[in-house]
Amino acid sequence: MLIAVAAFTLLASLFGLLLGYSALRFHVEGNPIADQVDAVLPQTQCGQCGYPGCRPYAEAVANDEAEINKCVPGGEAVVLTLADLLGKDPMPLEAGEEKPKALAVIDEKACIGCTLCIQACPVDAILGAAKQMHTVLADVCTGCELCVAPCPVECIHMEPVEEELGSWKWPYPASAPGPLMPQPNRG
């Protein structure tokens, strides 16, 4: 019995040392620009940019494989921040106009419990079970609208989120810089 315990202890120690050495020897640094771009994105994981989440989109932007104007939930604010961060010219949002922040709401009387909305939600903001009523966790919902289309009884609708004092922000100037505002040097 003692021999078996000693053998397992020796093997565990040997594998631990091997894994520790491998972690140091084969360490791969992440892309710091992708980390900065990912920090700017709203982390909705909605896929509206054409990528499966915010991190893959951030890596594509950092590697110049994608434009900076594809994040619909982030809107113009994210485009302007990314343009400033990466030294690129700002461009209009690719998907058109920016929508106000909204929250998914389920009409619980009409819900049939099909779970299609649960499967579509990228952030697990919908609670429920098969053939049971579903509900949305307001604190988790990002307003990506991916749960609306799969609902067969159309019991999910988006309600705009009311701005509170803590979430209100000054809007960006709508006009182009005038003669009193110096143009940034991009050369």
C-alpha positions as CSV (number, residue, x, y, z in Angstrom):
1,M,0.0,0.0,0.0
2,L,2.7,2.5,0.9
3,I,4.6,1.7,-2.3
4,A,1.5,2.5,-4.4
5,V,1.0,5.9,-2.5
6,A,4.7,6.7,-3.0
7,A,4.5,5.8,-6.7
8,F,1.4,8.1,-7.3
9,T,3.1,10.9,-5.3
10,L,6.2,10.6,-7.3
11,L,4.3,10.5,-10.6
12,A,2.1,13.5,-9.6
13,S,5.2,15.5,-8.7
14,L,7.0,14.6,-11.9
15,F,4.0,15.6,-14.0
16,G,3.6,18.8,-12.1
17,L,7.2,19.8,-12.7
18,L,6.8,18.9,-16.4
19,L,3.7,21.0,-16.8
20,G,5.3,23.9,-14.9
21,Y,8.3,23.8,-17.2
22,S,6.2,23.5,-20.3
23,A,4.1,26.5,-19.2
24,L,7.3,28.6,-18.8
25,R,9.1,27.3,-21.9
26,F,6.1,27.5,-24.4
27,H,4.4,30.6,-23.0
28,V,2.8,32.7,-25.8
29,E,2.2,36.4,-25.3
30,G,-1.2,37.7,-26.3
31,N,-1.6,40.6,-28.6
32,P,-1.7,43.7,-26.4
33,I,-3.5,45.7,-29.1
34,A,-6.2,43.1,-29.2
35,D,-6.5,43.3,-25.5
36,Q,-7.0,47.1,-25.7
37,V,-9.6,46.8,-28.5
38,D,-11.4,44.1,-26.5
39,A,-11.6,46.4,-23.5
40,V,-13.3,49.0,-25.6
41,L,-16.0,46.7,-27.0
42,P,-19.3,46.3,-25.1
43,Q,-18.9,42.6,-24.5
44,T,-22.4,41.7,-25.7
45,Q,-21.1,38.6,-27.5
46,C,-23.9,39.2,-30.0
47,G,-22.2,38.3,-33.2
48,Q,-23.7,41.2,-35.1
49,C,-20.2,42.1,-36.4
50,G,-19.9,38.8,-38.2
51,Y,-17.6,37.3,-35.5
52,P,-18.7,34.8,-32.8
53,G,-17.9,37.2,-30.0
54,C,-16.1,40.4,-29.0
55,R,-12.7,38.8,-28.5
56,P,-12.5,37.3,-32.1
57,Y,-13.6,40.7,-33.5
58,A,-11.0,42.5,-31.4
59,E,-8.3,40.2,-32.7
60,A,-9.5,40.7,-36.3
61,V,-9.4,44.5,-35.8
62,A,-6.0,44.4,-34.2
63,N,-4.6,42.3,-37.2
64,D,-6.3,44.7,-39.7
65,E,-8.6,41.9,-40.9
66,A,-11.8,43.8,-40.0
67,E,-12.9,47.4,-40.1
68,I,-13.6,49.3,-36.8
69,N,-17.2,50.1,-37.7
70,K,-18.9,46.7,-37.3
71,C,-19.9,46.9,-33.6
72,V,-23.6,47.8,-33.6
73,P,-24.2,47.6,-29.8
74,G,-21.2,49.8,-29.2
75,G,-22.4,52.3,-31.8
76,E,-20.6,55.5,-32.8
77,A,-18.8,55.8,-29.4
78,V,-16.9,52.6,-29.9
79,V,-16.1,53.5,-33.5
80,L,-14.6,56.8,-32.3
81,T,-12.7,55.2,-29.5
82,L,-11.3,52.5,-31.7
83,A,-10.3,55.1,-34.4
84,D,-8.5,57.1,-31.7
85,L,-6.8,54.0,-30.2
86,L,-5.6,52.7,-33.6
87,G,-4.9,56.0,-35.3
88,K,-7.4,55.4,-38.0
89,D,-10.0,57.7,-39.5
90,P,-13.5,57.4,-38.0
91,M,-16.1,55.9,-40.3
92,P,-19.9,55.6,-40.1
93,L,-21.4,52.5,-38.5
94,E,-21.6,49.7,-41.0
95,A,-25.1,48.5,-40.0
96,G,-26.6,51.9,-40.4
97,E,-28.1,53.9,-37.6
98,E,-27.3,53.3,-34.0
99,K,-30.2,51.9,-31.9
100,P,-30.9,52.9,-28.4
101,K,-30.1,50.4,-25.7
102,A,-32.9,47.9,-25.3
103,L,-33.9,45.0,-23.1
104,A,-35.6,41.8,-24.2
105,V,-39.0,41.2,-22.5
106,I,-41.0,38.0,-22.7
107,D,-44.8,38.0,-22.7
108,E,-45.0,35.2,-20.1
109,K,-48.6,34.5,-20.9
110,A,-47.8,33.7,-24.5
111,C,-44.6,31.8,-23.9
112,I,-44.9,28.1,-24.8
113,G,-41.5,27.0,-23.4
114,C,-39.9,26.0,-26.6
115,T,-36.3,26.9,-25.4
116,L,-35.3,28.4,-28.8
117,C,-34.7,31.8,-27.2
118,I,-32.5,30.2,-24.5
119,Q,-30.4,28.5,-27.2
120,A,-30.1,31.8,-29.2
121,C,-29.0,33.9,-26.2
122,P,-25.2,34.4,-26.2
123,V,-25.0,35.5,-22.6
124,D,-27.5,33.1,-20.9
125,A,-29.8,36.0,-19.9
126,I,-33.0,33.9,-20.3
127,L,-34.2,31.5,-17.6
128,G,-36.7,28.7,-18.1
129,A,-37.1,25.1,-19.0
130,A,-38.7,23.0,-21.7
131,K,-42.5,23.5,-21.7
132,Q,-42.2,26.1,-18.9
133,M,-42.5,29.8,-18.9
134,H,-39.3,31.8,-19.6
135,T,-38.1,35.1,-18.3
136,V,-35.2,37.5,-19.0
137,L,-32.6,38.5,-16.4
138,A,-32.5,42.3,-16.9
139,D,-29.0,42.7,-15.4
140,V,-27.5,40.1,-17.8
141,C,-29.4,41.0,-21.0
142,T,-27.2,42.9,-23.5
143,G,-30.0,43.9,-25.9
144,C,-28.5,42.0,-28.9
145,E,-32.0,41.0,-30.2
146,L,-30.8,37.5,-31.1
147,C,-33.6,35.9,-29.1
148,V,-36.4,37.7,-31.0
149,A,-36.2,36.0,-34.4
150,P,-36.2,32.3,-33.2
151,C,-39.4,32.7,-31.1
152,P,-42.2,30.9,-32.9
153,V,-45.0,32.7,-31.1
154,E,-43.4,36.1,-31.2
155,C,-43.7,36.7,-27.5
156,I,-40.4,38.5,-27.2
157,H,-40.1,42.2,-27.8
158,M,-37.5,44.8,-27.1
159,E,-38.2,47.6,-24.7
160,P,-35.9,50.7,-24.6
161,V,-33.9,51.1,-21.4
162,E,-34.7,54.3,-19.6
163,E,-31.6,56.5,-19.1
164,E,-30.8,57.1,-15.4
165,L,-28.5,59.7,-14.0
166,G,-25.8,57.0,-13.5
167,S,-25.9,55.8,-17.1
168,W,-26.5,59.1,-19.0
169,K,-23.6,60.4,-21.0
170,W,-23.0,63.6,-23.0
171,P,-23.6,63.1,-26.7
172,Y,-20.7,63.6,-29.0
173,P,-20.7,66.7,-31.2
174,A,-22.7,66.1,-34.3
175,S,-20.9,68.7,-36.5
176,A,-17.5,68.5,-38.0
177,P,-14.6,70.4,-36.4
178,G,-14.8,74.1,-37.3
179,P,-12.0,76.6,-37.8
180,L,-11.6,77.1,-34.1
181,M,-10.9,73.4,-33.4
182,P,-7.5,72.2,-34.8
183,Q,-7.6,69.1,-36.9
184,P,-5.6,66.1,-35.4
185,N,-2.4,65.3,-37.3
186,R,-2.8,61.8,-38.7
187,G,0.4,61.7,-40.8
